[in-house]
Amino acid sequence: MRISVKGRYALAAVVEMAKNRSGDNIAAVNVANQLGISKIYLEQVFTQLKKAGILLAVKGSRGGYQLARSPLAITVWDVLSCLEAALTDATEATVNENAPDIEIVMQDAVFTPLDRAVREFLTGVTVQDLLDLTEKQRAEQSFMLNI
């Protein structure tokens, strides 16, 4: 399975947003600069995340974005499924007309269990999990640099 650049940027941006414990609004340009990605592209991603109820947008001079829910309540599935159609689309029939028995077996033995496993895995990882792992990684890198 391959996750698009848009999906990877969205996940990275949401983790970056989760670092904000102050509750202040964060400008998309600040997130883009922090991650080294295009602000224009990130704004498009944020629009989809807002529609999915993952981000809240506040207009005005002190406007910006913030997570709509706690990082504990946002899963990787929540973020990726609003951007990655391949995660939510059902597998299309391949040989249904000429070999319906093979099609049924492929769906029942491979594609349906695979779709279920991917969803179960991605719903089992929260943004908070990724944030915790990021902070652990940063601490380990800091320790290694100080030796």
Backbone torsions as a table, in degrees:
resi	resn	phi	psi	omega
1	MET	NA	139.1	-179.6
2	ARG	-121.1	129.2	176.4
3	ILE	-97.4	133.0	-177.3
4	SER	-67.4	166.4	175.9
5	VAL	-59.3	-40.3	-179.8
6	LYS	-59.4	-44.2	179.3
7	GLY	-65.8	-40.9	179.2
8	ARG	-67.4	-41.0	176.7
9	TYR	-62.6	-43.1	-179.3
10	ALA	-60.4	-45.8	-179.0
11	LEU	-64.7	-44.5	178.4
12	ALA	-62.0	-41.6	-179.3
13	ALA	-66.0	-40.1	179.6
14	VAL	-66.4	-39.6	176.4
15	VAL	-64.5	-42.1	177.4
16	GLU	-61.0	-42.6	178.2
17	MET	-63.3	-34.3	-178.5
18	ALA	-67.4	-19.8	176.5
19	LYS	-66.0	-23.9	-177.5
20	ASN	-74.2	99.5	-179.7
21	ARG	-94.5	-5.5	-176.6
22	SER	-79.1	-21.0	-177.3
23	GLY	85.5	-0.4	177.9
24	ASP	-69.8	154.2	173.9
25	ASN	-72.5	145.7	-178.7
26	ILE	-119.7	128.7	178.5
27	ALA	-72.8	142.6	179.2
28	ALA	-59.2	-34.7	180.0
29	VAL	-62.8	-35.6	178.6
30	ASN	-66.7	-42.2	177.8
31	VAL	-65.3	-44.3	179.8
32	ALA	-60.2	-44.4	178.8
33	ASN	-64.6	-42.3	-179.4
34	GLN	-61.7	-37.1	-177.2
35	LEU	-94.4	-11.3	-179.4
36	GLY	71.8	39.7	179.8
37	ILE	-125.3	166.2	-178.3
38	SER	-65.7	129.3	178.1
39	LYS	-64.6	-41.2	-178.8
40	ILE	-62.5	-44.6	179.4
41	TYR	-65.7	-41.5	-179.6
42	LEU	-64.1	-35.7	176.9
43	GLU	-60.7	-39.5	177.1
44	GLN	-63.4	-42.2	178.2
45	VAL	-63.6	-44.7	-179.1
46	PHE	-61.8	-35.3	177.6
47	THR	-59.6	-43.1	178.9
48	GLN	-69.8	-38.5	178.0
49	LEU	-66.2	-34.5	176.9
50	LYS	-66.7	-45.6	178.4
51	LYS	-60.3	-32.7	-179.0
52	ALA	-82.2	-3.1	178.6
53	GLY	79.7	20.6	179.1
54	ILE	-93.0	-34.9	178.0
55	LEU	-117.9	151.8	169.8
56	LEU	-110.8	140.7	177.9
57	ALA	-112.5	135.9	178.2
58	VAL	-122.6	125.5	-179.9
59	LYS	-88.1	161.3	175.9
60	GLY	113.3	179.6	-175.3
61	SER	-64.8	-28.8	177.7
62	ARG	-106.5	24.3	-176.8
63	GLY	-79.3	-177.2	-179.1
64	GLY	148.9	-150.4	-177.1
65	TYR	-126.7	156.7	169.5
66	GLN	-151.7	161.0	178.4
67	LEU	-65.6	139.5	179.9
68	ALA	-77.6	-22.4	-180.0
69	ARG	-137.6	169.2	176.1
70	SER	-61.0	147.5	175.1
71	PRO	-57.4	-24.6	175.9
72	LEU	-71.0	-23.8	-176.2
73	ALA	-98.8	2.3	178.9
74	ILE	-113.6	122.0	-179.9
75	THR	-98.9	163.6	174.8
76	VAL	-60.2	-36.7	176.7
77	TRP	-58.6	-44.5	-179.8
78	ASP	-55.5	-45.5	-177.0
79	VAL	-70.4	-51.4	-173.6
80	LEU	-72.3	-35.7	-175.0
81	SER	-67.9	-22.0	178.2
82	CYS	-82.2	-9.5	-178.8
83	LEU	-118.5	-24.3	-173.2
84	GLU	-110.2	94.6	-179.2
85	ALA	-59.1	-32.5	-178.0
86	ALA	-61.4	-24.6	179.7
87	LEU	-74.7	-30.1	-173.7
88	THR	-107.1	-15.1	179.3
89	ASP	-74.3	137.7	175.0
90	ALA	-71.3	147.3	178.1
91	THR	-66.6	130.0	-178.7
92	GLU	-76.3	152.2	175.9
93	ALA	-63.6	140.6	-175.8
94	THR	-106.8	-51.3	-175.6
95	VAL	-127.5	31.7	-173.2
96	ASN	-59.8	-39.4	-176.8
97	GLU	-70.1	-44.6	-174.8
98	ASN	-93.4	-24.3	-177.7
99	ALA	-144.5	68.1	-176.7
100	PRO	-61.5	-30.3	178.8
101	ASP	-65.2	-40.7	177.2
102	ILE	-66.8	-41.0	179.6
103	GLU	-60.1	-46.5	179.9
104	ILE	-60.7	-45.0	-179.5
105	VAL	-64.0	-44.0	178.9
106	MET	-60.6	-44.7	179.9
107	GLN	-63.5	-48.7	-175.1
108	ASP	-72.3	-35.2	-174.1
109	ALA	-96.3	-20.7	-175.2
110	VAL	-122.8	-63.5	-167.0
111	PHE	-71.3	-44.9	179.1
112	THR	-64.5	-47.2	176.9
113	PRO	-63.3	-35.2	178.7
114	LEU	-65.7	-46.6	177.4
115	ASP	-58.2	-43.5	-179.7
116	ARG	-63.6	-44.3	-178.4
117	ALA	-64.8	-41.1	178.8
118	VAL	-63.1	-46.6	-179.6
119	ARG	-63.1	-44.9	179.7
120	GLU	-60.9	-42.4	180.0
121	PHE	-64.5	-49.2	-175.6
122	LEU	-69.4	-27.7	175.8
123	THR	-80.1	-13.0	178.5
124	GLY	-87.9	-5.1	179.8
125	VAL	-115.3	122.4	-179.9
126	THR	-99.4	165.1	174.2
127	VAL	-62.0	-34.6	177.2
128	GLN	-62.9	-39.4	176.2
129	ASP	-58.4	-45.9	-180.0
130	LEU	-66.0	-39.0	177.5
131	LEU	-63.4	-44.9	178.8
132	ASP	-60.7	-43.9	179.1
133	LEU	-66.5	-35.6	177.5
134	THR	-63.8	-45.0	180.0
135	GLU	-65.9	-37.9	176.8
136	LYS	-64.3	-43.3	178.8
137	GLN	-62.1	-43.1	179.5
138	ARG	-62.8	-42.0	179.5
139	ALA	-64.6	-41.0	179.1
140	GLU	-66.2	-40.3	178.2
141	GLN	-65.9	-39.9	179.2
142	SER	-63.5	-41.8	178.7
143	PHE	-62.8	-42.8	-178.9
144	MET	-66.2	-35.1	-179.7
145	LEU	-72.8	-26.2	-177.8
146	ASN	-85.0	-5.4	-178.0
147	ILE	-74.2	NA	NA
